[in-house]
Amino acid sequence: MKKFILDEIDHQILDILIENARTPFTDIAKKLLVSAGTIHVRVKKMEDEGIIQGSTLTLNYEKMGYSFIAHVGIYLEKTSMTQNVISDLRQIPNVTVAYVTAGKYNIFCKVRAKGTNDAKDIIYRIDDIPGVNRTETMIALEESINDKKRMMHAIFKEL
């Protein structure tokens, strides 16, 4: 597969859109001293190439009462049960991220809860999924790094 080449303007566009995906193209154009049409064409090209995939909205779960974060490592009875367990995890809305992993756990999840009692109930639901042998839970005390830009900047330094 041919690698899509990004230049400094693309980098700056991505930098702005990562910060706020709702930034109007006209505002980006003014900031970068190019036309809004240029921004539109470049964003469309990055979307067509799959570099930009949709846009996201970031919710502040703490303000909505879900400040408790736990990471749950799941051990399965059999690896062949992975997809069924993932399907069941999708039915638990508090499981916000799930990775199929190699190593200690078969699946590794991020869980959001209102507090310890809520988290306990969610973890019990995970434990009750057919195919789950056992779980290990780690409580997040603080989210120290959640930076969407650092990796992109590192990639551009390689180019």
ABEGO torsion letter per residue (X at the ends): XBBBBBBAAAAAAAAAAAABAABBAAAAAAAAGBBAAAAAAAAAAAAAAGABBEBBBBBBAAAAGBABBBBBBBBBABAAAAAAAAAAAAABAABABBBBBBEABABBBBBBBABAAAAAAAAAAAAABBGBABBBBBBBABBABBBAAAAAAAAAAAX
